[in-house]
């Protein structure tokens, strides 16, 4: 297992930055729109379901719900709190274990150069004190940030064309710039890691949040009994020696999809402890990637579009179609019969898999039955 202990003891708030990481540039001027109130409530009910041979009970209470998990919020004020989005590195083993992913309500996994992936972690119902490694933004992020209620964006920097696009998006109220080019004080480097995978953020030091009130981006609730088939897991592979391979394997004991990346159990730091990454839902979006105008080697996901989707929730997979637009930036997930796909309340990982028609290699997607998923998970845990 990778050493994770003592991370917090090693941090020094030095704010010593490598110029090549920050890429130069000016701060972003922000126009902050007036937030509009939302109210999400649900009647108190208790339901019991059997998922993949394991009995689970779901209780939903009266009161406001956290917008990005569908779980009860601590209070009405907490349900209206603006969000943070942190760009977190995932290039190689030097990026791991990351910190903060266990607290994320939503994680977007997007393709970057070299067929690697990067995370945009969305925090609203709970915000970790520290997160990292913080890495640079991409043009893909502009569309992904829409619909999150003008969140604060935490990122290390970007190249000049990307910064221009980000500046325009911030001025339009898509997000509030909390990046390292604008604010130095919350950022620090870990002496125990090498650049560029050693930049961390102390989120508690940021004295402002986003300016908007977030709303739901998917539908949460009980999955219709007529939808989906029992499944053990999914694997997404990019066919290259330097590419990425990830699996999410159903663990009926915890009713979650445990993540395995490049053959090893993917863990994240929560305080000084490594914990498994295991979201309640995994949504595999088949997305067309064009060439980013900022860099010919950089993929840009076209997330204002439509395409096939595989939704892994409650021990089942539902195949259908996703749809999203600037006017309606929430993810509209529908089965082949047009029925809305409801997700299990909890954290959701969206994997933006390169689809047929992309300018970059198409992802190969395979699924596993319960027996094979259990065997793979046992092997990964034993190796860790």
VOBA-1610 file (N, C-alpha, C; in pm, whole numbers, padded with zeros to 5 digits, always signed):
BEGIN
Unk+00085-00120+00000Unk+00000+00000+00000Unk+00088+00124+00000Unk+00047+00225-00072Unk+00124+00349-00074Unk+00120+00415+00062Unk+00232+00474+00102Unk+00237+00538+00232Unk+00150+00662+00232Unk+00058+00673+00329Unk-00028+00791+00338Unk-00017+00858+00472Unk+00037+00791+00574Unk+00042+00847+00707Unk+00133+00966+00718Unk+00094+01057+00806Unk+00178+01171+00835Unk+00174+01280+00731Unk+00079+01276+00637Unk+00076+01379+00533Unk+00056+01516+00593Unk-00040+01528+00686Unk-00069+01660+00739Unk+00048+01715+00819Unk+00128+01625+00877Unk+00243+01672+00954Unk+00354+01724+00867Unk+00352+01688+00739Unk+00462+01728+00649Unk+00434+01856+00575Unk+00311+01908+00583Unk+00279+02024+00502Unk+00344+02148+00558Unk+00396+02232+00470Unk+00452+02362+00507Unk+00387+02464+00417Unk+00325+02563+00474Unk+00253+02662+00394Unk+00352+02762+00338Unk+00429+02715+00242Unk+00538+02795+00189Unk+00498+02882+00071Unk+00395+02840+00001Unk+00350+02913-00119Unk+00464+02938-00217Unk+00551+02839-00231Unk+00662+02849-00327Unk+00618+02780-00454Unk+00600+02856-00560Unk+00544+02804-00683Unk+00650+02798-00792Unk+00636+02695-00877Unk+00719+02683-00996Unk+00652+02758-01109Unk+00723+02850-01170Unk+00662+02939-01269Unk+00601+02862-01385Unk+00664+02754-01425Unk+00610+02679-01538Unk+00477+02615-01504Unk+00451+02588-01377Unk+00325+02528-01336Unk+00213+02629-01345Unk+00241+02753-01310Unk+00137+02854-01304Unk+00111+02918-01438Unk+00200+02905-01534Unk+00177+02946-01672Unk+00156+03095-01693Unk+00181+03179-01593Unk+00166+03324-01611Unk+00022+03363-01630Unk-00005+03495-01639Unk-00139+03542-01666Unk-00194+03625-01555Unk-00307+03691-01581Unk-00368+03780-01485Unk-00486+03714-01419Unk-00533+03775-01309Unk-00651+03727-01241Unk-00774+03749-01327Unk-00879+03678-01297Unk-01001+03685-01374Unk-01097+03780-01306Unk-01151+03873-01381Unk-01254+03961-01328Unk-01385+03885-01328Unk-01459+03896-01220Unk-01578+03815-01202Unk-01701+03903-01187Unk-01805+03873-01262Unk-01935+03933-01241Unk-02023+03829-01174Unk-02072+03857-01054Unk-02143+03758-00975Unk-02293+03782-00984Unk-02370+03688-01042Unk-02514+03706-01051Unk-02582+03687-00917Unk-02700+03744-00902Unk-02778+03724-00781Unk-02827+03580-00775Unk-02806+03511-00660Unk-02854+03373-00651Unk-03006+03368-00646Unk-03061+03261-00703Unk-03203+03238-00696Unk-03230+03123-00600Unk-03329+03137-00513Unk-03354+03034-00412Unk-03409+02907-00474Unk-03376+02795-00413Unk-03435+02667-00451Unk-03481+02598-00325Unk-03571+02508-00336Unk-03619+02433-00222Unk-03640+02289-00265Unk-03568+02197-00204Unk-03584+02055-00233Unk-03627+01986-00106Unk-03741+01923-00109Unk-03785+01845+00006Unk-03843+01715-00044Unk-03852+01620+00048Unk-03909+01491+00012Unk-03977+01435+00136Unk-04087+01364+00117Unk-04158+01307+00230Unk-04075+01200+00296Unk-04098+01180+00425Unk-04023+01081+00501Unk-04075+00941+00467Unk-03986+00858+00416Unk-04022+00721+00382Unk-03906+00629+00414Unk-03937+00503+00433Unk-03834+00401+00452Unk-03862+00286+00358Unk-03762+00247+00279Unk-03780+00137+00185Unk-03666+00037+00202Unk-03697-00089+00183Unk-03595-00194+00189Unk-03588-00260+00053Unk-03466-00279+00003Unk-03446-00344-00126Unk-03335-00446-00113Unk-03341-00547-00197Unk-03234-00646-00202Unk-03153-00622-00329Unk-03023-00591-00313Unk-02938-00559-00426Unk-02824-00659-00431Unk-02816-00731-00540Unk-02708-00827-00563Unk-02690-00919-00444Unk-02801-00966-00389Unk-02794-01061-00279Unk-02774-00999-00143Unk-02773-00866-00134Unk-02750-00800-00006Unk-02867-00708+00024Unk-02927-00722+00145Unk-03041-00639+00183Unk-02992-00500+00222Unk-03050-00396+00162Unk-03015-00259+00196Unk-03142-00182+00227Unk-03132-00087+00319Unk-03246-00006+00358Unk-03214+00140+00330Unk-03307+00208+00264Unk-03290+00349+00233Unk-03397+00428+00306Unk-03357+00526+00387Unk-03449+00611+00458Unk-03431+00754+00410Unk-03541+00818+00371Unk-03537+00955+00324Unk-03624+01038+00416Unk-03573+01154+00459Unk-03638+01233+00560Unk-03700+01359+00502Unk-03798+01414+00578Unk-03849+01545+00545Unk-03737+01647+00554Unk-03746+01751+00470Unk-03649+01858+00478Unk-03570+01874+00351Unk-03481+01971+00350Unk-03404+01998+00228Unk-03302+01889+00199Unk-03273+01870+00072Unk-03175+01771+00028Unk-03052+01840-00026Unk-02936+01777-00007Unk-02814+01826-00070Unk-02830+01813-00220Unk-02805+01919-00296Unk-02839+01917-00439Unk-02762+01816-00521Unk-02637+01784-00482Unk-02554+01698-00566Unk-02545+01554-00517Unk-02618+01520-00408Unk-02620+01382-00360Unk-02760+01328-00342Unk-02860+01416-00325Unk-02995+01370-00296Unk-03011+01318-00155Unk-02910+01336-00070Unk-02917+01296+00070Unk-02964+01415+00154Unk-03017+01388+00275Unk-03061+01499+00360Unk-02947+01596+00390Unk-02974+01724+00375Unk-02876+01827+00408Unk-02881+01856+00558Unk-02772+01911+00609Unk-02766+01943+00752Unk-02869+02048+00790Unk-02901+02136+00696Unk-02997+02243+00721Unk-03039+02302+00588Unk-03140+02388+00591Unk-03180+02457+00469Unk-03067+02544+00417Unk-02993+02608+00508Unk-02880+02692+00466Unk-02771+02608+00402Unk-02746+02488+00458Unk-02642+02402+00402Unk-02678+02356+00261Unk-02806+02333+00234Unk-02848+02290+00101Unk-02828+02399-00002Unk-02818+02525+00043Unk-02804+02638-00048Unk-02660+02687-00060Unk-02569+02627+00014Unk-02430+02671+00011Unk-02371+02655-00129Unk-02297+02754-00178Unk-02228+02738-00307Unk-02125+02625-00302Unk-02085+02581-00418Unk-01995+02466-00430Unk-01853+02509-00460Unk-01760+02417-00435Unk-01622+02426-00481Unk-01600+02320-00587Unk-01519+02350-00687Unk-01472+02250-00783Unk-01320+02255-00782Unk-01256+02142-00758Unk-01110+02135-00750Unk-01060+02044-00861Unk-00968+02096-00945Unk-00903+02013-01045Unk-00793+01931-00976Unk-00806+01799-00980Unk-00716+01709-00907Unk-00645+01618-01007Unk-00515+01609-00991Unk-00432+01531-01083Unk-00454+01382-01072Unk-00435+01313-01187Unk-00447+01168-01192Unk-00359+01112-01303Unk-00245+01182-01328Unk-00162+01144-01442Unk-00094+01009-01426Unk-00045+00981-01304Unk+00034+00860-01282Unk+00037+00831-01132Unk+00120+00735-01093Unk+00126+00698-00952Unk+00178+00811-00863Unk+00248+00908-00922Unk+00295+01021-00843Unk+00179+01107-00794Unk+00064+01096-00862Unk-00054+01172-00821Unk-00128+01106-00705Unk-00100+00980-00680Unk-00177+00901-00585Unk-00101+00875-00456Unk-00171+00860-00345Unk-00315+00879-00330Unk-00351+01027-00327Unk-00460+01063-00392Unk-00508+01200-00387Unk-00574+01226-00251Unk-00601+01352-00224Unk-00674+01387-00102Unk-00798+01467-00140Unk-00911+01434-00075Unk-01034+01508-00094Unk-01140+01433-00171Unk-01102+01330-00245Unk-01199+01262-00330Unk-01306+01190-00250Unk-01276+01152-00126Unk-01375+01083-00044Unk-01490+01174-00006Unk-01467+01306-00003Unk-01570+01400+00037Unk-01648+01458-00081Unk-01607+01428-00203Unk-01670+01488-00321Unk-01810+01434-00342Unk-01903+01523-00372Unk-02039+01482-00409Unk-02041+01427-00551Unk-01967+01493-00641Unk-01958+01455-00781Unk-01813+01459-00822Unk-01771+01364-00902Unk-01639+01369-00964Unk-01657+01348-01115Unk-01607+01442-01193Unk-01600+01426-01337Unk-01461+01377-01373Unk-01454+01266-01446Unk-01325+01215-01494Unk-01316+01241-01643Unk-01225+01331-01681Unk-01214+01376-01818Unk-01081+01334-01879Unk-01082+01311-02009Unk-00962+01272-02082Unk-00873+01394-02103Unk-00740+01375-02084Unk-00643+01480-02113Unk-00536+01424-02206Unk-00427+01497-02224Unk-00322+01456-02317Unk-00265+01319-02276Unk-00219+01244-02376Unk-00156+01116-02348Unk-00253+01009-02303Unk-00384+01029-02324Unk-00487+00934-02285Unk-00488+00907-02135Unk-00443+01006-02058Unk-00457+01002-01914Unk-00587+01072-01877Unk-00622+01071-01749Unk-00745+01139-01707Unk-00715+01236-01593Unk-00806+01331-01576Unk-00797+01430-01468Unk-00935+01444-01407Unk-00938+01479-01279Unk-01064+01489-01206Unk-01104+01635-01186Unk-01233+01659-01199Unk-01294+01783-01151Unk-01387+01740-01038Unk-01342+01760-00913Unk-01416+01714-00796Unk-01505+01826-00745Unk-01633+01796-00729Unk-01733+01895-00690Unk-01769+01872-00543Unk-01751+01975-00461Unk-01779+01966-00318Unk-01891+02064-00282Unk-01993+02012-00212Unk-02100+02100-00166Unk-02153+02054-00031Unk-02194+01929-00019Unk-02252+01883+00107Unk-02146+01870+00216Unk-02023+01846+00177Unk-01910+01846+00270Unk-01785+01892+00195Unk-01703+01969+00263Unk-01583+02026+00201Unk-01463+01985+00284Unk-01365+01915+00225Unk-01248+01874+00302Unk-01161+01995+00334Unk-01086+01991+00443Unk-00997+02104+00473Unk-00884+02117+00372Unk-00835+02004+00321Unk-00726+02003+00224Unk-00765+01918+00103Unk-00708+01951-00012Unk-00731+01871-00132Unk-00610+01883-00223Unk-00584+01777-00300Unk-00473+01779-00393Unk-00446+01641-00450Unk-00350+01632-00542Unk-00272+01743-00596Unk-00355+01831-00690Unk-00344+01961-00673Unk-00417+02055-00757Unk-00342+02071-00889Unk-00416+02054-00999Unk-00354+02064-01130Unk-00429+02166-01217Unk-00385+02179-01340Unk-00433+02285-01427Unk-00570+02253-01488Unk-00637+02359-01532Unk-00768+02347-01595Unk-00754+02317-01744Unk-00863+02275-01803Unk-00872+02247-01947Unk-00997+02314-02003Unk-01003+02330-02133Unk-01121+02391-02194Unk-01245+02304-02173Unk-01228+02175-02155Unk-01341+02086-02122Unk-01418+02137-02000Unk-01346+02197-01904Unk-01408+02234-01777Unk-01515+02340-01790Unk-01506+02426-01890Unk-01601+02536-01900Unk-01744+02484-01909Unk-01769+02388-01997Unk-01904+02333-02008Unk-01942+02253-01885Unk-01848+02179-01825Unk-01880+02098-01708Unk-01920+02183-01588Unk-01866+02306-01578Unk-01897+02393-01464Unk-02038+02450-01472Unk-02095+02454-01591Unk-02229+02508-01607Unk-02329+02421-01531Unk-02424+02485-01465Unk-02526+02412-01393Unk-02492+02380-01250Unk-02372+02419-01205Unk-02330+02392-01067Unk-02354+02511-00975Unk-02420+02615-01026Unk-02454+02728-00940Unk-02341+02825-00916Unk-02260+02855-01016Unk-02146+02947-01005Unk-02054+02905-00890Unk-01989+02790-00902Unk-01900+02743-00796Unk-01767+02818-00799Unk-01690+02804-00692Unk-01551+02850-00691Unk-01465+02742-00755Unk-01380+02780-00849Unk-01293+02684-00919Unk-01151+02696-00867Unk-01099+02584-00819Unk-00963+02574-00766Unk-00878+02502-00870Unk-00772+02568-00919Unk-00685+02507-01020Unk-00549+02574-01015Unk-00447+02504-01066Unk-00310+02554-01054Unk-00278+02659-01158Unk-00346+02656-01271Unk-00315+02747-01380Unk-00365+02687-01510Unk-00317+02741-01620Unk-00355+02690-01752Unk-00271+02762-01855Unk-00270+02711-01978Unk-00199+02785-02082Unk-00281+02907-02122Unk-00221+02997-02198Unk-00284+03126-02226Unk-00418+03114-02296Unk-00433+03033-02401Unk-00565+03023-02465Unk-00673+02971-02370Unk-00638+02876-02284Unk-00735+02826-02187Unk-00772+02934-02087Unk-00674+03012-02042Unk-00703+03121-01949Unk-00798+03223-02010Unk-00782+03252-02137Unk-00872+03346-02204Unk-01015+03293-02200Unk-01032+03164-02230Unk-01166+03105-02228Unk-01222+03102-02086Unk-01137+03071-01989Unk-01181+03071-01850Unk-01222+03211-01804Unk-01145+03311-01845Unk-01177+03448-01806Unk-01314+03489-01860Unk-01342+03452-01984Unk-01472+03483-02043Unk-01583+03412-01966Unk-01562+03285-01931Unk-01664+03210-01859Unk-01688+03269-01720Unk-01581+03312-01653Unk-01597+03372-01521Unk-01674+03503-01530Unk-01646+03583-01631Unk-01717+03708-01650Unk-01865+03688-01682Unk-01897+03571-01737Unk-02036+03537-01764Unk-02105+03474-01643Unk-02032+03460-01532Unk-02091+03405-01411Unk-02094+03255-01406Unk-02013+03186-01489Unk-02010+03040-01486Unk-01942+02989-01359Unk-01837+03058-01314Unk-01767+03021-01192Unk-01699+03144-01134Unk-01651+03128-01010Unk-01569+03229-00943Unk-01426+03176-00937Unk-01332+03259-00976Unk-01192+03217-00984Unk-01127+03214-00846Unk-01093+03093-00802Unk-01017+03074-00678Unk-00885+03004-00710Unk-00834+03025-00832Unk-00714+02957-00877Unk-00586+03015-00822Unk-00478+02942-00842Unk-00348+02981-00788Unk-00292+03105-00855Unk-00337+03138-00975Unk-00291+03260-01040Unk-00353+03383-00977Unk-00465+03363-00911Unk-00536+03475-00849Unk-00507+03486-00700Unk-00491+03372-00633Unk-00471+03370-00488Unk-00357+03274-00456Unk-00255+03324-00388Unk-00141+03240-00351Unk-00157+03179-00212Unk-00218+03252-00120Unk-00211+03213+00021Unk-00272+03077+00055Unk-00380+03029-00012Unk-00433+02897+00029Unk-00353+02780-00026Unk-00259+02805-00115Unk-00186+02698-00183Unk-00050+02676-00118Unk-00009+02551-00114Unk+00122+02518-00060Unk+00173+02391-00126Unk+00303+02367-00111Unk+00365+02248-00170Unk+00409+02150-00061Unk+00388+02023-00088Unk+00429+01917+00003Unk+00576+01882-00022Unk+00654+01884+00083Unk+00794+01845+00069Unk+00812+01698+00041Unk+00708+01617+00069Unk+00718+01472+00051Unk+00688+01427-00091Unk+00649+01521-00180Unk+00618+01485-00318Unk+00693+01577-00413Unk+00699+01534-00538Unk+00769+01611-00640Unk+00670+01689-00726Unk+00714+01807-00773Unk+00633+01887-00863Unk+00615+01811-00995Unk+00501+01824-01061Unk+00389+01914-01030Unk+00282+01851-00944Unk+00309+01733-00886Unk+00207+01661-00811Unk+00215+01687-00661Unk+00267+01804-00622Unk+00280+01834-00480Unk+00209+01963-00439Unk+00125+02016-00529Unk+00053+02139-00497Unk-00079+02105-00430Unk-00098+02156-00309Unk-00217+02129-00229Unk-00289+02261-00200Unk-00415+02252-00162Unk-00489+02372-00122Unk-00550+02352+00015Unk-00538+02456+00097Unk-00606+02463+00225Unk-00738+02537+00200Unk-00844+02462+00178Unk-00972+02523+00139Unk-01025+02614+00249Unk-00992+02584+00374Unk-01042+02667+00483Unk-00983+02808+00481Unk-00874+02827+00405Unk-00814+02960+00396Unk-00878+03049+00290Unk-00964+02992+00207Unk-01030+03073+00105Unk-01142+03151+00171Unk-01136+03284+00162Unk-01231+03367+00236Unk-01354+03403+00155Unk-01375+03337+00041Unk-01499+03354-00033Unk-01534+03223-00101Unk-01663+03206-00125Unk-01710+03088-00195Unk-01767+03129-00328Unk-01825+03034-00396Unk-01896+03069-00518Unk-02016+03157-00486Unk-02078+03210-00588Unk-02182+03310-00566Unk-02322+03259-00592Unk-02338+03137-00642Unk-02469+03090-00681Unk-02522+02981-00591Unk-02652+02954-00604Unk-02717+02847-00530Unk-02727+02725-00622Unk-02664+02614-00586Unk-02664+02498-00677Unk-02797+02426-00678Unk-02827+02364-00791Unk-02945+02280-00804Unk-02906+02142-00850Unk-02997+02046-00845Unk-02965+01908-00884Unk-02919+01900-01029Unk-02826+01809-01056Unk-02781+01786-01194Unk-02824+01649-01245Unk-02878+01565-01157Unk-02937+01437-01198Unk-03061+01414-01111Unk-03136+01308-01141Unk-03252+01270-01061Unk-03212+01159-00966Unk-03244+01179-00836Unk-03216+01076-00736Unk-03347+01012-00690Unk-03339+00884-00654Unk-03456+00813-00605Unk-03442+00665-00627Unk-03552+00593-00606Unk-03551+00450-00627Unk-03554+00420-00777Unk-03466+00334-00822Unk-03464+00294-00962Unk-03586+00207-00992Unk-03654+00239-01099Unk-03771+00161-01138Unk-03734+00013-01153Unk-03822-00074-01102Unk-03794-00218-01107Unk-03784-00270-01250Unk-03844-00198-01342Unk-03842-00242-01481Unk-03713-00207-01554Unk-03629-00128-01490Unk-03509-00080-01556Unk-03385-00158-01513Unk-03298-00183-01609Unk-03165-00233-01579Unk-03157-00381-01556Unk-03032-00428-01554Unk-03001-00567-01527Unk-02892-00573-01422Unk-02892-00678-01345Unk-02791-00697-01241Unk-02654-00709-01307Unk-02554-00644-01249Unk-02420-00638-01310Unk-02315-00635-01199Unk-02194-00679-01234Unk-02086-00679-01137Unk-01993-00561-01146Unk-01981-00501-01264Unk-01892-00386-01276Unk-01865-00349-01419Unk-01780-00247-01436Unk-01748-00194-01568Unk-01600-00161-01573Unk-01542-00171-01691Unk-01402-00136-01712Unk-01391-00047-01836Unk-01317+00063-01822Unk-01296+00157-01931Unk-01147+00158-01962Unk-01111+00129-02087Unk-00971+00115-02126Unk-00942+00200-02248Unk-00827+00269-02246Unk-00775+00335-02366Unk-00657+00254-02415Unk-00667+00207-02539Unk-00572+00111-02593Unk-00441+00178-02631Unk-00355+00196-02534Unk-00221+00249-02556Unk-00136+00209-02436Unk-00007+00192-02458Unk+00081+00149-02350Unk+00086+00251-02238Unk+00057+00377-02270Unk+00062+00483-02170Unk-00077+00530-02131Unk-00181+00457-02175Unk-00318+00501-02151Unk-00369+00462-02014Unk-00496+00489-01993Unk-00561+00469-01864Unk-00656+00350-01870Unk-00665+00274-01760Unk-00764+00168-01746Unk-00823+00177-01607Unk-00955+00189-01599Unk-01021+00196-01469Unk-01138+00100-01466Unk-01165+00049-01348Unk-01281-00036-01325Unk-01356+00014-01203Unk-01487-00004-01205Unk-01570+00016-01086Unk-01645-00114-01063Unk-01620-00177-00946Unk-01668-00311-00917Unk-01769-00307-00802Unk-01881-00370-00823Unk-01989-00368-00725Unk-01952-00452-00603Unk-01961-00390-00485Unk-01940-00459-00358Unk-02074-00460-00285Unk-02146-00572-00284Unk-02278-00575-00221Unk-02273-00552-00071Unk-02157-00574-00008Unk-02147-00553+00136Unk-02164-00407+00174Unk-02122-00318+00086Unk-02134-00175+00114Unk-02227-00105+00015Unk-02276-00181-00085Unk-02363-00127-00190Unk-02299-00008-00260Unk-02173-00025-00299Unk-02097+00079-00367Unk-02012+00018-00478Unk-01965+00106-00569Unk-01884+00064-00683Unk-01738+00098-00654Unk-01660+00000-00611Unk-01522+00020-00571Unk-01433+00040-00694Unk-01346+00139-00687Unk-01265+00176-00803Unk-01129+00107-00800Unk-01091+00051-00917Unk-00959-00005-00939Unk-00900+00068-01060Unk-00779+00121-01046Unk-00718+00197-01155Unk-00582+00137-01191Unk-00565+00110-01320Unk-00440+00056-01372Unk-00393-00065-01290Unk-00490-00148-01253Unk-00460-00275-01188Unk-00445-00270-01038Unk-00458-00153-00976Unk-00445-00143-00831Unk-00568-00075-00771Unk-00600-00112-00648Unk-00709-00050-00576Unk-00683+00100-00564Unk-00780+00180-00608Unk-00762+00326-00605Unk-00812+00379-00470Unk-00720+00434-00394Unk-00753+00489-00263Unk-00733+00639-00263Unk-00791+00704-00162Unk-00775+00847-00143Unk-00752+00875+00004Unk-00682+00983+00033Unk-00653+01018+00171Unk-00770+01094+00232Unk-00811+01048+00349Unk-00910+01118+00430Unk-00844+01140+00566Unk-00803+01266+00590Unk-00711+01295+00699Unk-00581+01218+00672Unk-00537+01135+00764Unk-00414+01058+00743Unk-00441+00914+00703Unk-00564+00882+00670Unk-00602+00744+00643Unk-00636+00726+00496Unk-00587+00617+00435Unk-00626+00582+00300Unk-00757+00505+00303Unk-00852+00549+00222Unk-00982+00482+00213Unk-01009+00451+00066Unk-01090+00349+00043Unk-01125+00312-00093Unk-01215+00417-00157Unk-01196+00441-00284Unk-01289+00522-00362Unk-01403+00430-00405Unk-01525+00460-00361Unk-01637+00371-00386Unk-01767+00452-00389Unk-01797+00516-00501Unk-01919+00597-00509Unk-02046+00513-00516Unk-02157+00577-00485Unk-02286+00509-00494Unk-02327+00484-00638Unk-02283+00575-00728Unk-02322+00566-00868Unk-02202+00591-00959Unk-02202+00525-01073Unk-02103+00551-01178Unk-02179+00568-01308Unk-02159+00683-01372Unk-02228+00714-01497Unk-02123+00722-01607Unk-02127+00628-01702Unk-02032+00626-01812Unk-02097+00695-01931Unk-02050+00816-01959Unk-02102+00897-02068Unk-02016+00877-02192Unk-02076+00838-02303Unk-02003+00827-02429Unk-02003+00966-02492Unk-01887+01033-02486Unk-01876+01174-02523Unk-01778+01189-02638Unk-01814+01271-02735Unk-01723+01302-02845Unk-01620+01405-02798Unk-01494+01376-02822Unk-01384+01467-02791Unk-01333+01529-02920Unk-01336+01662-02926Unk-01273+01735-03035Unk-01135+01781-02990Unk-01057+01837-03080Unk-00926+01894-03045Unk-00948+02029-02981Unk-00890+02050-02864Unk-00907+02177-02796Unk-00840+02289-02874Unk-00905+02405-02886Unk-00841+02518-02953Unk-00721+02571-02876Unk-00708+02529-02750Unk-00596+02575-02668Unk-00469+02495-02691Unk-00482+02370-02742Unk-00365+02283-02755Unk-00403+02166-02845Unk-00334+02145-02956Unk-00371+02035-03047Unk-00357+01897-02985Unk-00284+01885-02875Unk-00271+01756-02809Unk-00377+01734-02702Unk-00457+01837-02674Unk-00551+01832-02564Unk-00692+01800-02611Unk-00757+01697-02556Unk-00896+01667-02593Unk-00992+01766-02527Unk-01101+01795-02596Unk-01206+01879-02540Unk-01339+01806-02552Unk-01396+01770-02438Unk-01521+01696-02436Unk-01637+01785-02475Unk-01723+01734-02562Unk-01842+01808-02606Unk-01959+01764-02518Unk-01970+01825-02400Unk-02072+01781-02305Unk-02205+01852-02321Unk-02212+01955-02405Unk-02342+02009-02447Unk-02380+01937-02576Unk-02438+01820-02559Unk-02464+01735-02674Unk-02555+01621-02627Unk-02544+01508-02690Unk-02617+01388-02651Unk-02538+01265-02694Unk-02567+01151-02634Unk-02496+01029-02669Unk-02539+00913-02583Unk-02483+00796-02607Unk-02516+00679-02525Unk-02466+00695-02382Unk-02531+00626-02289Unk-02490+00628-02149Unk-02515+00492-02088Unk-02428+00456-01993Unk-02448+00338-01909Unk-02446+00387-01764Unk-02557+00367-01696Unk-02571+00413-01558Unk-02563+00292-01465Unk-02462+00293-01378Unk-02442+00185-01281Unk-02488+00235-01145Unk-02598+00179-01097Unk-02658+00224-00972Unk-02736+00109-00909Unk-02732+00102-00778Unk-02812+00004-00703Unk-02789-00139-00751Unk-02663-00169-00790Unk-02628-00304-00832Unk-02672-00341-00971Unk-02721-00242-01047Unk-02769-00268-01182Unk-02705-00171-01281Unk-02719-00204-01409Unk-02678-00113-01515Unk-02799-00086-01602Unk-02817+00042-01634Unk-02923+00084-01723Unk-02858+00153-01843Unk-02888+00104-01962Unk-02834+00165-02083Unk-02938+00258-02144Unk-02890+00369-02196Unk-02982+00465-02254Unk-02910+00579-02321Unk-02961+00701-02300Unk-02908+00819-02367Unk-02894+00933-02267Unk-02785+01008-02280Unk-02769+01131-02203Unk-02790+01250-02295Unk-02836+01360-02233Unk-02858+01483-02309Unk-02831+01601-02216Unk-02773+01708-02275Unk-02738+01826-02196Unk-02722+01944-02291Unk-02757+02065-02246Unk-02747+02183-02330Unk-02716+02304-02244Unk-02670+02416-02303Unk-02646+02537-02224Unk-02773+02587-02155Unk-02887+02566-02216Unk-03013+02610-02156Unk-03058+02516-02044Unk-03023+02389-02054Unk-03058+02289-01952Unk-02934+02206-01921Unk-02842+02261-01838Unk-02712+02196-01817Unk-02714+02076-01723Unk-02828+02047-01660Unk-02836+01923-01583Unk-02828+01804-01679Unk-02785+01689-01626Unk-02772+01569-01708Unk-02907+01499-01716Unk-02964+01495-01835Unk-03089+01424-01859Unk-03055+01282-01901Unk-03075+01187-01810Unk-03041+01048-01833Unk-03169+00968-01853Unk-03181+00905-01970Unk-03304+00834-02004Unk-03271+00692-02049Unk-03362+00600-02016Unk-03349+00463-02064Unk-03385+00457-02212Unk-03367+00341-02271Unk-03399+00324-02413Unk-03547+00350-02440Unk-03633+00332-02338Unk-03776+00357-02351Unk-03813+00501-02315Unk-03713+00585-02286Unk-03741+00724-02254Unk-03771+00752-02109Unk-03760+00652-02021Unk-03786+00672-01879Unk-03665+00735-01811Unk-03691+00831-01721Unk-03583+00895-01646Unk-03514+00791-01558Unk-03381+00791-01561Unk-03303+00698-01479Unk-03273+00766-01347Unk-03327+00712-01239Unk-03304+00767-01105Unk-03182+00702-01042Unk-03096+00782-00981Unk-02974+00734-00918Unk-02993+00717-00768Unk-02916+00625-00712Unk-02913+00607-00568Unk-02861+00734-00502Unk-02928+00789-00401Unk-02871+00904-00331Unk-02731+00874-00281Unk-02640+00967-00302Unk-02500+00949-00265Unk-02409+01010-00370Unk-02281+00982-00357Unk-02181+01038-00449Unk-02191+00972-00587Unk-02161+01051-00690Unk-02167+01001-00828Unk-02039+01037-00902Unk-01982+00939-00971Unk-01868+00963-01060Unk-01918+00958-01204Unk-01891+01065-01278Unk-01920+01071-01420Unk-01790+01047-01497Unk-01787+00942-01576Unk-01669+00911-01657Unk-01700+00953-01800Unk-01628+01054-01849Unk-01648+01104-01984Unk-01561+01021-02079Unk-01616+00910-02125Unk-01541+00816-02209Unk-01544+00860-02354Unk-01430+00856-02419Unk-01420+00899-02559Unk-01503+00807-02648Unk-01596+00868-02723Unk-01691+00792-02803Unk-01646+00781-02947Unk-01715+00697-03021Unk-01696+00688-03166Unk-01720+00825-03228Unk-01633+00865-03320Unk-01643+00996-03381Unk-01552+01099-03319Unk-01482+01062-03211Unk-01388+01154-03146Unk-01261+01168-03228Unk-01189+01277-03205Unk-01059+01299-03266Unk-00949+01225-03191Unk-00986+01156-03085Unk-00893+01081-03002Unk-00943+00937-02993Unk-00855+00842-02956Unk-00895+00702-02956Unk-01021+00677-02873Unk-01105+00590-02926Unk-01229+00555-02857Unk-01200+00465-02738Unk-01270+00487-02629Unk-01255+00403-02511Unk-01318+00266-02536Unk-01254+00162-02488Unk-01312+00028-02493Unk-01379+00001-02359Unk-01506-00033-02363Unk-01584-00050-02241Unk-01633-00194-02232Unk-01604-00257-02118Unk-01645-00395-02093Unk-01716-00402-01959Unk-01806-00498-01944Unk-01875-00518-01817Unk-01846-00658-01764Unk-01867-00674-01632Unk-01839-00801-01564Unk-01964-00850-01494Unk-01976-00981-01485Unk-02083-01036-01401Unk-02039-01030-01255Unk-02127-01068-01166Unk-02100-01054-01022Unk-01981-01140-00978Unk-01970-01259-01032Unk-01862-01348-00990Unk-01726-01293-01032Unk-01715-01245-01155Unk-01587-01192-01201Unk-01553-01063-01127Unk-01651-00979-01102Unk-01625-00855-01028Unk-01576-00886-00887Unk-01638-00983-00823Unk-01596-01020-00687Unk-01453-01072-00686Unk-01418-01153-00787Unk-01282-01206-00794Unk-01181-01095-00817Unk-01213-01001-00907Unk-01121-00890-00934Unk-01104-00802-00812Unk-01213-00778-00742Unk-01206-00694-00623Unk-01124-00761-00513Unk-01142-00891-00495Unk-01065-00964-00395Unk-00915-00958-00428Unk-00881-00975-00556Unk-00741-00968-00597Unk-00682-00830-00572Unk-00756-00726-00607Unk-00707-00590-00589Unk-00686-00557-00442Unk-00778-00598-00358Unk-00765-00571-00214Unk-00649-00650-00154Unk-00631-00773-00198Unk-00520-00852-00146Unk-00386-00792-00185Unk-00377-00741-00309Unk-00252-00681-00355Unk-00222-00551-00283Unk-00326-00484-00237Unk-00305-00355-00172Unk-00263-00370-00027
//
